[in-house]
Amino acid sequence: MQAKKLGFGCMRLPLKVPKIQTSVDKKQVCEMVDSFIENGFTYFDTAYMYHAFKSESAMRECLVKRHPRDSFTLADKLPTMMIKFQSEQEKIFESQLKNAALSILTTIFCIVLTSLITRLAKNTQALSTQQRKKSRA
Protein backbone atom coordinates (compact mmCIF):
# COMPACT_ATOMS: atom_id res chain seq x y z
CA MET A 1 0.00 0.00 0.00
CA GLN A 2 1.34 3.42 -0.95
CA ALA A 3 1.66 6.03 1.80
CA LYS A 4 -0.97 8.75 1.80
CA LYS A 5 0.30 12.17 0.74
CA LEU A 6 -0.31 14.40 3.72
CA GLY A 7 2.27 15.57 6.21
CA PHE A 8 1.98 16.21 9.93
CA GLY A 9 3.63 19.58 10.50
CA CYS A 10 5.17 20.29 13.90
CA MET A 11 5.58 24.05 13.64
CA ARG A 12 2.41 24.79 15.62
CA LEU A 13 1.75 22.02 18.11
CA PRO A 14 -0.89 22.38 20.83
CA LEU A 15 0.35 24.18 23.94
CA LYS A 16 -0.44 23.69 27.63
CA VAL A 17 0.14 27.40 28.25
CA PRO A 18 -0.96 29.72 25.43
CA LYS A 19 1.92 31.63 23.79
CA ILE A 20 4.59 29.69 25.72
CA GLN A 21 6.17 27.77 22.83
CA THR A 22 8.06 25.36 25.07
CA SER A 23 4.85 24.19 26.79
CA VAL A 24 3.97 21.56 24.17
CA ASP A 25 0.95 19.53 25.25
CA LYS A 26 2.52 16.12 24.69
CA LYS A 27 -0.60 14.20 25.72
CA GLN A 28 -2.60 15.89 22.99
CA VAL A 29 0.25 15.59 20.47
CA CYS A 30 0.50 11.85 21.20
CA GLU A 31 -3.23 11.48 20.51
CA MET A 32 -2.86 13.43 17.26
CA VAL A 33 0.16 11.37 16.15
CA ASP A 34 -1.65 8.10 16.93
CA SER A 35 -4.72 9.19 14.97
CA PHE A 36 -2.59 10.33 12.03
CA ILE A 37 -0.80 6.97 11.82
CA GLU A 38 -3.99 4.94 12.43
CA ASN A 39 -5.48 6.69 9.40
CA GLY A 40 -2.62 5.60 7.15
CA PHE A 41 -0.43 8.69 7.14
CA THR A 42 3.31 8.41 7.73
CA TYR A 43 5.11 11.71 7.02
CA PHE A 44 6.09 14.03 9.89
CA ASP A 45 7.88 17.35 9.48
CA THR A 46 9.75 19.16 12.23
CA ALA A 47 12.65 21.60 12.51
CA TYR A 48 15.43 22.36 14.95
CA MET A 49 14.02 25.75 15.92
CA TYR A 50 10.28 24.96 16.07
CA HIS A 51 8.69 25.50 19.48
CA ALA A 52 11.79 27.22 20.85
CA PHE A 53 13.87 24.10 20.09
CA LYS A 54 11.38 21.64 21.68
CA SER A 55 9.58 20.23 18.61
CA GLU A 56 12.16 17.49 17.95
CA SER A 57 11.97 16.25 21.54
CA ALA A 58 8.17 16.30 21.36
CA MET A 59 8.41 14.07 18.27
CA ARG A 60 10.83 11.82 20.13
CA GLU A 61 8.29 11.30 22.92
CA CYS A 62 5.10 11.18 20.85
CA LEU A 63 6.30 9.45 17.68
CA VAL A 64 9.74 7.83 17.82
CA LYS A 65 9.41 6.14 21.22
CA ARG A 66 5.82 5.00 20.60
CA HIS A 67 5.77 3.73 17.01
CA PRO A 68 7.90 1.25 15.04
CA ARG A 69 10.69 3.06 13.18
CA ASP A 70 9.59 1.66 9.81
CA SER A 71 6.06 3.04 10.24
CA PHE A 72 6.92 6.72 9.68
CA THR A 73 9.19 9.21 7.95
CA LEU A 74 10.49 12.08 10.05
CA ALA A 75 11.81 15.06 8.11
CA ASP A 76 13.87 17.70 9.87
CA LYS A 77 15.56 20.90 8.78
CA LEU A 78 19.12 22.03 9.21
CA PRO A 79 18.91 25.75 10.05
CA THR A 80 21.59 27.15 7.76
CA MET A 81 20.68 30.66 8.90
CA MET A 82 22.10 29.76 12.32
CA ILE A 83 25.37 28.29 11.03
CA LYS A 84 28.46 30.41 10.58
CA PHE A 85 31.07 27.62 10.52
CA GLN A 86 31.05 24.01 9.34
CA SER A 87 31.79 22.81 12.88
CA GLU A 88 28.50 24.35 14.05
CA GLN A 89 26.64 22.36 11.39
CA GLU A 90 27.94 19.08 12.78
CA LYS A 91 27.07 20.09 16.34
CA ILE A 92 23.50 21.04 15.36
CA PHE A 93 23.03 17.89 13.28
CA GLU A 94 24.17 15.65 16.14
CA SER A 95 21.86 17.57 18.46
CA GLN A 96 18.97 16.93 16.06
CA LEU A 97 19.64 13.19 16.11
CA LYS A 98 19.77 13.20 19.90
CA ASN A 99 16.66 15.38 20.24
CA ALA A 100 14.64 13.05 18.03
CA ALA A 101 16.30 9.85 19.42
CA LEU A 102 17.23 8.64 15.96
CA SER A 103 20.44 7.18 14.57
CA ILE A 104 19.76 8.92 11.25
CA LEU A 105 17.06 11.30 10.12
CA THR A 106 15.10 10.02 7.15
CA THR A 107 15.16 13.41 5.48
CA ILE A 108 17.02 16.55 6.38
CA PHE A 109 16.36 19.77 4.57
CA CYS A 110 18.67 22.75 4.52
CA ILE A 111 16.64 25.91 4.90
CA VAL A 112 17.87 28.51 2.45
CA LEU A 113 16.06 31.85 2.68
CA THR A 114 18.22 34.39 0.90
CA SER A 115 21.18 34.56 -1.43
CA LEU A 116 23.32 35.51 1.57
CA ILE A 117 22.31 32.33 3.37
CA THR A 118 22.88 30.36 0.15
CA ARG A 119 26.45 31.65 0.08
CA LEU A 120 26.81 30.82 3.76
CA ALA A 121 25.57 27.27 3.13
CA LYS A 122 28.16 26.88 0.38
CA ASN A 123 30.92 28.30 2.57
CA THR A 124 30.11 25.86 5.39
CA GLN A 125 29.59 22.97 2.92
CA ALA A 126 26.12 22.32 4.44
CA LEU A 127 24.66 20.62 1.37
CA SER A 128 27.61 18.35 0.60
CA THR A 129 27.92 17.32 4.27
CA GLN A 130 24.24 16.31 4.38
CA GLN A 131 24.54 14.43 1.07
CA ARG A 132 27.40 12.39 2.57
CA LYS A 133 25.31 11.60 5.66
CA LYS A 134 22.39 10.52 3.50
CA SER A 135 24.59 8.22 1.41
CA ARG A 136 25.80 6.48 4.61
CA ALA A 137 22.23 5.89 5.85
C-alpha positions as CSV (number, residue, x, y, z in Angstrom):
1,M,0.0,0.0,0.0
2,Q,1.3,3.4,-0.9
3,A,1.7,6.0,1.8
4,K,-1.0,8.8,1.8
5,K,0.3,12.2,0.7
6,L,-0.3,14.4,3.7
7,G,2.3,15.6,6.2
8,F,2.0,16.2,9.9
9,G,3.6,19.6,10.5
10,C,5.2,20.3,13.9
11,M,5.6,24.1,13.6
12,R,2.4,24.8,15.6
13,L,1.7,22.0,18.1
14,P,-0.9,22.4,20.8
15,L,0.4,24.2,23.9
16,K,-0.4,23.7,27.6
17,V,0.1,27.4,28.2
18,P,-1.0,29.7,25.4
19,K,1.9,31.6,23.8
20,I,4.6,29.7,25.7
21,Q,6.2,27.8,22.8
22,T,8.1,25.4,25.1
23,S,4.9,24.2,26.8
24,V,4.0,21.6,24.2
25,D,0.9,19.5,25.3
26,K,2.5,16.1,24.7
27,K,-0.6,14.2,25.7
28,Q,-2.6,15.9,23.0
29,V,0.3,15.6,20.5
30,C,0.5,11.8,21.2
31,E,-3.2,11.5,20.5
32,M,-2.9,13.4,17.3
33,V,0.2,11.4,16.1
34,D,-1.7,8.1,16.9
35,S,-4.7,9.2,15.0
36,F,-2.6,10.3,12.0
37,I,-0.8,7.0,11.8
38,E,-4.0,4.9,12.4
39,N,-5.5,6.7,9.4
40,G,-2.6,5.6,7.2
41,F,-0.4,8.7,7.1
42,T,3.3,8.4,7.7
43,Y,5.1,11.7,7.0
44,F,6.1,14.0,9.9
45,D,7.9,17.3,9.5
46,T,9.7,19.2,12.2
47,A,12.6,21.6,12.5
48,Y,15.4,22.4,14.9
49,M,14.0,25.7,15.9
50,Y,10.3,25.0,16.1
51,H,8.7,25.5,19.5
52,A,11.8,27.2,20.8
53,F,13.9,24.1,20.1
54,K,11.4,21.6,21.7
55,S,9.6,20.2,18.6
56,E,12.2,17.5,17.9
57,S,12.0,16.2,21.5
58,A,8.2,16.3,21.4
59,M,8.4,14.1,18.3
60,R,10.8,11.8,20.1
61,E,8.3,11.3,22.9
62,C,5.1,11.2,20.8
63,L,6.3,9.5,17.7
64,V,9.7,7.8,17.8
65,K,9.4,6.1,21.2
66,R,5.8,5.0,20.6
67,H,5.8,3.7,17.0
68,P,7.9,1.3,15.0
69,R,10.7,3.1,13.2
70,D,9.6,1.7,9.8
71,S,6.1,3.0,10.2
72,F,6.9,6.7,9.7
73,T,9.2,9.2,8.0
74,L,10.5,12.1,10.0
75,A,11.8,15.1,8.1
76,D,13.9,17.7,9.9
77,K,15.6,20.9,8.8
78,L,19.1,22.0,9.2
79,P,18.9,25.7,10.1
80,T,21.6,27.2,7.8
81,M,20.7,30.7,8.9
82,M,22.1,29.8,12.3
83,I,25.4,28.3,11.0
84,K,28.5,30.4,10.6
85,F,31.1,27.6,10.5
86,Q,31.0,24.0,9.3
87,S,31.8,22.8,12.9
88,E,28.5,24.3,14.0
89,Q,26.6,22.4,11.4
90,E,27.9,19.1,12.8
91,K,27.1,20.1,16.3
92,I,23.5,21.0,15.4
93,F,23.0,17.9,13.3
94,E,24.2,15.6,16.1
95,S,21.9,17.6,18.5
96,Q,19.0,16.9,16.1
97,L,19.6,13.2,16.1
98,K,19.8,13.2,19.9
99,N,16.7,15.4,20.2
100,A,14.6,13.1,18.0
101,A,16.3,9.9,19.4
102,L,17.2,8.6,16.0
103,S,20.4,7.2,14.6
104,I,19.8,8.9,11.2
105,L,17.1,11.3,10.1
106,T,15.1,10.0,7.1
107,T,15.2,13.4,5.5
108,I,17.0,16.6,6.4
109,F,16.4,19.8,4.6
110,C,18.7,22.8,4.5
111,I,16.6,25.9,4.9
112,V,17.9,28.5,2.5
113,L,16.1,31.8,2.7
114,T,18.2,34.4,0.9
115,S,21.2,34.6,-1.4
116,L,23.3,35.5,1.6
117,I,22.3,32.3,3.4
118,T,22.9,30.4,0.2
119,R,26.4,31.7,0.1
120,L,26.8,30.8,3.8
121,A,25.6,27.3,3.1
122,K,28.2,26.9,0.4
123,N,30.9,28.3,2.6
124,T,30.1,25.9,5.4
125,Q,29.6,23.0,2.9
126,A,26.1,22.3,4.4
127,L,24.7,20.6,1.4
128,S,27.6,18.3,0.6
129,T,27.9,17.3,4.3
130,Q,24.2,16.3,4.4
131,Q,24.5,14.4,1.1
132,R,27.4,12.4,2.6
133,K,25.3,11.6,5.7
134,K,22.4,10.5,3.5
135,S,24.6,8.2,1.4
136,R,25.8,6.5,4.6
137,A,22.2,5.9,5.9
